[in-house]
Amino acid sequence: MVIGAGVSGIYQIKRLIDLGFDAEVLEADDDLGGTWYRNRYPGCRFDSESYTYGYSFSQELLDEWHWKERFSAQPENLRYLNYVADKFELRQHMRFSAKVKQLAWDEAAGLWQISLADGDRYTARFVVASLGPLSAPTMPSYEGMDDFAGPSFHTFHWPKEPVELAGKRVGVIGTGATGIQVIAAIAPEVAELKVFQRRPNWSTPLNNGPISAEEMAEIRARYPEIFANCAASGGGFEHVPLWGFWDKTPDERRAIWDELYTQSGFAILAANFAEIFLEPEANREISDYIADRIRQRVDDPAIAEKLIPTDHGFGLQRLPLETNYFEVYNQPNVELVDVTETPIQRMTASGIETSDHSYDLDLIVYATGFDAITGAYDRMDIRGTNGVTLGERWGDGPTTYLGVLTNGFPNLLMVAGPQSVSGSTNFPRAIEKGVDWVTGLLEHARANGHERLEAEPDAEADWQKQVIKAHERLLLRDSKGWFTGYNSNVEGRQRGHREGKVRYQAYFGGAPRYAATIDDVAANDYRGIALS
């Protein structure tokens, strides 16, 4: 049983069906797509180059599909995933509106007992969790949230039907990756936009643009090179990092950054000097550069300063990409409300009340993020050997073997799971590798008559050490982002690295090293996995 029909679940069921496995997908939503089905808010789009995000497994698919934009928008992304599912006749293997309520391991039978929210039950020898790292949205807790008379919703739950924005007074809470996209998209349309900023984030230009038929033909010819470059890159992109920060003068570094700032996507992050992630002085200099760029784009100096982070350096948390986001604050219909200065006190029937003002609104949008990486697992009742829940097992943070298995939860395989590279690299490049590896493990089990797979405790402990070592060498070790499990909306996750116990959520050793590690495990009869 595969859980989740998003980007990873679609590819996983394709691999299993092709190999003759008795397999099915359970999807909680009423259709496939995962992230690209749910997130319908204005401005939602890739921040990976479209041609590095799509699947690479089918030459025919690569030849047929024409990406229209360098960074494709949600409607087109969903159309792509539907095209893939229909082309390979995968829908017949998917059950929709099938929310898994509980997974319980039956030791005597060697099976997973699967209970759905609607009361239906299944059993499966193996379960492949394809839940996605950003599929558990989080809401803040403000007094009176149910009192607001107008529509209000999290960006993840943006309605399918059109939302009337023209002429409306809209409040957006949150300025992370999602908030930055939706704010920039709706600001020209609404009558008034109140942005309630809880904490600013570094953000750099997406530099999107159309892809002509001629350019798409060139991309198709380059696909082998593109995917080889992504596989060789630590971040899973075509961007290649530089070394030698201190070999350049400050003026030479600034000239390089001026060029990277005009390039598309994560170039300013992934093609920058590697030292900015390792050395405080190098990070301080690039942070000062990006701060100056923000000041140049915002007319009001006081507003510009409020938009510049002071609690973390550039690139040390998830970097949102933007299109004219900072220019939004030059519009007369847009107001920035810094809730660190004037906290939100409550929601009222007519809007939002802060410590010094009441804002009358027609619509409230919660762009308040996700319980990243482990959240979707925590929201499901998963019980392993001896009835221990996965939530209990991961109470102080996830521990896994290679991001795929956890001791005490036999036959539960995770694609893009905690402590894999899915949270730290270009997601689809990571999940294709993850799906292929999980599929190879299942093939090995079938060929050798193995009905039970479980991570060995020592192997899991050793992987934990490697995850920690890779994490601790980077400056992000001190950040309050979801890389370290920090989340102000989730009980028990309001602590950063210095305030409490860090959650080691992702592997930061780079995609090539991770791929080499898991390939070596497979080549050595799946070392570290008890097979019986």
N, C-alpha and C positions, 0 to 999 in steps of 0.2 A: 504494500500500500504506500502510495506517495501522498503526502499531505501538502497541498498547495499547488495551484495551477498558475503560478507566476512565471517569470523568466526561467528559473531553475527547474521548476516542476514540469514545464512543457518539454524541456530538453530531456529531463530524466525519464519521463514516460516514453518518449521517442526511443531512447536507447534500450529500455527494457522490452518494449514491444518488438522491436527489431530482432532482439535476441530470443524471443519466444518465452519470456517470463509471463507468468500469470499475474498481471499487475493492473492497478486501477488508481486513479487520482481522486482524492476527496478535496473539494474546494468549498470554503465557507461562503464565498460570494456567489451570486447567481450567474456568473460567467467568468471566463478566464482573464488573465492579465496581471493579477497581483497589484503591484505598485501602479502600473499604468492603467488599471481598471478603476482604482479607487481615487487617485489624486487627479481630479478633474478641474482644479482651480485655475483661473486665468494665469497664464505665465508659466505653467508647469511644462518642463521640457528636460531633455538630456543636458547634463553638463559634461558628459563624455562625447567625443566626436561620434556622430551617428554610425559611421562606417567602422568604428572600433567597438561599438556597442552590440551590433547585430550578431547573430549566430554565425559561426564559421564552418559548421559541420557539413554543409551541403553546398557543393559548387553550383548546382542548379539554382538554389535559392540566392546565392550571391550574384549569379548572372541575371536573375529576374528582377530583383528588387532595386528600385531607384530611390535612394534617400533624397528628399527634396531640400533639406536644410542641413547645414553643418551640425547643428544641434536640434534635433527633431523634437517637435512639440507632442504633448500627450495624445491628442486624437490620432495622429499619424503613428505613434508608437503602439497604441492599442490595435490599430488597423494592421500593423505589421505582425503582431503576435497572433491575431486571428488568422491572418494569411498563412502563417507557418502552421498553425494547428489544422487548418482546413486542407492545406496542401498535402500534409502527411497523415490526414484522416485520424487525428488524435482525439477529437471530441467524443468519439464513441467509447473512449477509455476514461472519461472524466465524469464524475458526478458533482453537480453544482448544488448550492444551498445545503451543503453537507458539512456543517460545523462540528469539528471534533471536540467533544466535551471532556473525554477521558481516554487515556492510553494506560492500560494496566497489564503488566507482564505476568503471564501465567507460567510459573516455573515448571510445573508438572507437565504441561502440554508443550512447553517450549514455543508459545505463541503470544502475540500481543492481542489483548482483548480491546476492541475499539468501540467506544460508545459515542454516538452522535447526539447533538442537542435535541433532535426531533425524536429520540428514543430508539432509532435503528442501531443495530450492532453488527460489527464485522470481526473476523479474526484474520490475522496475517502472520506469516512466519517472520517477515522482515518489514520494518517501517522505515521509509526514507522521508525525513522531515525537510521539506523545501519551503521553509516558512518566511524567508527573507529577513534581512537585518533591520528594515525600517517598515514594519507592518503592524506595530502596536502603538497607535497614537496616544498621546497623553494630554489630558486637560488640566488646567490649573484649578485651584480650589479657592474661589472667591465667594463671599457671602452674596446671596441673592441671584445666583446665576440662572435659576429657573424663573425669576421674576421679570426678566426682560421680555417686553411684549412683542418685539420684532423677531425675525429669524436670526438664529445664531448657530454656528457649527464649526467644527474643526476642519481645516483644509482637507484632511484625509476623507472627510464625509461631505465634501462639496456636492450638492445635489446634481443628479443627472439632467433634470430639466433646467432650462435657462434661468439664471438668477438676474433679476432686474437691478442694474447698478446705476444706470444713467439718472442723474439728478438726486441720488441718495446720499445720505450722511452715513458714512461707513467707519467703523472702528476696527483696526487690526491689532491684535495683541501678539507680539513676538516678531523679532527681526533676525531669525536664523535663515537657513537656506530657503525654506518654503516662504517665509514672510517676505524676504527680499524679492522673490519672484512675483508674488501676488501683489505686493505694494506697487512695484514698478508698472505692472500690467494694468491695474485698475485706476491708478491716480489720474490719468487723463480723462477718465470717463465719469467718475463720481463727482457729486457736487462738493462734498467735503470729505476729507480723509484724515482721521486722527490715528496716528501711529503710536501705540503704547509700547515703548521700547523697554524691555526688562534688562537687557545688556547688549551693547553693540557687538557686531562681528566684523572682522576683516572681510572685505569683498573686493573682487577685481572683475574687469569686464569680460563678458562671455565672448564678445566679438563674433556674433553669429552672422550667417549669410546664406544665401541660396546656393544650391549645388546644381549647376547646369548639366544638361545631358552629356556634354563633352567632358566635363570634369568627372562625372560619374563613370564614364567609360574609362578614364584614366585611373580612377580609384579601383574599378574592377580588375584592371590589368595589374594593379599593385597589391591586390589582396594578400597574396602569399608573403610579400615583403611586410605589409602592414601588420599581419598577425604574428610574423616572426619578430618584428620589432617590439610589439606589445609583450610577447612572451619573454623577451630579453630585458625588458624594463622592470625596475623595481615596483613601479606603480601600475603596470599593466597598460600604459599609454605609449604612444609613439615618442613622446617627449623623453629626452635623455638628459640626466642631470650633469652639471658641471662640477669639476673640482678645481681648487686653486684660488679660492676667495682672496687669500692674502697675497697672492702673486699679482693681483691687479691693484691699480690705484683706486681711490674712491671715485674719481671721475670715470675711470674705465668701467667700474662696477655699475655706476649709474647709467652709462651708455648702454650696457647690456640690458639693464632693467627697463630702460626706455623702450628698447626693441621688444622685449618679452611682454611688456604691458599692452602692446598693440597686437600681439598674436592671440590666437583663439584658445579657448578652453583653459586648461590648467598649465599652460606654458610657463607662466610667471611662478608657478609653484614647482612643477615637475621638471622643468628644464633650467631651473635656477641652480645656484651653487649648493652642493650638498651640505656645506658647512652651516647653512642657515638653520638646519634642523639639529645641529650638534653643538654649536658654540654660541654662548650667550651674546658675545659682542657682534658676531656676524648676524644673528637674528635681530638684534637691536637696530642694526643699520638698515636691514631690509624693511623692518617695521617702520622706521622713521621715513623711509622712502614712500611706502604705501600711504602712510599718514599724510605726507605732503601732497600726494596725488588726490586724496580725498578733499583736502583743504582747497585745492585748485578747482574742484568741481562744485563746491557748495558756496553759495554767495555769502551767507551769514556766518562769520567766523565762530560765533558761539554755538551755532547748530553743528558746524563741522566738527568741533571738538567733542560734542556729545556723541557723534557717530564713529569716533575713533576708540577702539578698545584699549583699555589700560590694564586689564587683568590677565592678558596672555599675548604672546608675540605672534607675529604673522606666520601662518602655516602650522601652528601648534594645536589647532583644533580644525574641525572640518571646515574647509574654505568654500563659502557660497560664491557662485558666479552671478553676475548681474548685467542687466541692460538698462542703462540710464537710471539706475536706482538712486544714486546720490543727487542727480539733477531733479528728482522728484521734490526734494525739500526746497527747491527754488520756486515751486509753484505756489500761488497764493491760496489755493484750496487745500493745502497739505500742512498739517501741524504735527510736530514731533512732541510727544509727551514722555518725558524721562521719568519712569516710575521709580527709579532709585531716589529721585528728589521729591516726587509727589506720588507716593504709592497709591495703587488702586485700593480703595476701601471696600467697595461693594458694587454689584450690579443693581440697577433699579429698573423699573418698568420702562423708563424712557432712555436708558443708556448706561453710562459708566460714571461712577463717582470716585474721584481721587481725593487726596487729602486737602486739596485747595480749590477744586472745581468740579462741576457736574457737566458732563458732555452728553447732549441729546443726540441719539443715533437711531438710524433706521435698520441697521444690520451690524452684527458683531461677528468677526472672523477670528477664530482661535488658531493662530499659526504657532502653536506651542510645542511642536516637535513630537518625538517618539521615544519610547523606552527601547533604545536601540539594541540590536543584536540578540539579547537574551529575553527581551520583553514578550515576544510571541510564545516562547517556551513557558515563561512564568504564568501566562494567562491560560494555559492548558494544564489540566490535572494529569501529569505524567508520573506513573508509579512503577518503579523498577523492582528489583529483587527485594524481598522482605518488606514490601509495601512502602519503601522510602520514596518520597517524591523528588522529582528533579529540582523543584524549588528549594527543598531542604538541602539537597546535595550541593546546590549552587548558591546557597544563602550568602556566603561571603565573596562570591564571584565564581564564574564558570571555571571548571577544570575539565579538560578534554584530552583525548589523544588525537593529535593532528587536526583538531577541529571537526572530527568526524564521529568519534565514539566517546562515551563516558562509562567508566567502570560502574557496574551495578545496574546498567541499562542495556542488556544484551540485545543485539539485533535492531537497535535503534541507530540508524545511520543519518548523519546530518550533512546536507549540502549547504555550503556557505554558512556553516555553523560557527559558534563562538570559538575564537582562537585559530580560525583559519585566516586566509588573507582577504576574505570577501569584504571585510570592513575597512581595509586599508588600501585596496587597489581598485582598478576599473572592474566593476562588479561582474559583467557577463564574461569577461576573460577569466576571472577567478572561478565562476560557477561552471563553465564548460570543463575546465580542468577537474573541478571537484566532482562533477557528474561522471566524467569518464573514469575517475579513480574509484568512486563508489561502485560503478557498474562493473569494473574489473574485479573488485573484491567479491561481488555477488556471483560473477561468473566463476571465480576461483572456488567459492563455496559450493556451487552447484556441481562443478566438475569433480570435486573431491568428496562429495557427500556430507559436507559440513552443514549442520542445521542451527548452530549457535556460534555467534561471533561476539566477543567482548574484549574491550580494552584491558590489558594487564595493568595492575596498579603501578608497578615500577615504570612502565613505559609512559603512562599518563603523567606520573610525577616528573619524569625526565622532560617531557614536552612542556610541562608547566614551567620548568626552569628555563627552557629555551625561549618561551614566550616572554617571560619576565626579563631575561637578559636583553632581548631585542628591544623591548619596551623601554627599559631603564637607560639605555645608551642615548635615547633621544630626548630633546628638550620638552617634548609633549608629556613627558612623565609627570610634570608639575601642573598640567592643565586641568581645567574643570569641564572638559568636553566629554562627549559620550565615549570617546576612546578609553577613558578611565572609569566609565560607568556613572559619571555625575549626571544627575537629572533633578532639577528643582521641583518637578511635578510628581516624582515618585517617592513614596515614603521609604526612608532609609537610604536614598541615593543622593541626598543633598550635601554630601561630603566630597570634597576634592582630595587630591593626593596628599596634601599636607595636613588636612583636617582629620583624616581617618583612613580606613583600609581601602586601597585601590582595587578596582575590579579589572583584571586583565582580560579585556574583551576581544582583542584582535592580535594577530601576529604581525609584527612590524619588521620582520627580517627580509621582506621583499618577496615578490612573486617568484623569481628564478630560484632562490634558495628554498622556498617552500616547495616548489615543484620538484626540485632535485631530491628533497628529503622524502616526500611521499612516494616518489618513484623508486627510491632506494628501499623503502619499506616493502613495497610490492615485489621488487626483484628478489628480496630475501624472505620469500614465503610469508609475507605480511607480518614481519617481525613486530612484536609488541601486541599482537591480537591473538587471544586464545581462541582456537578453532576446534570445535568438537562436534 
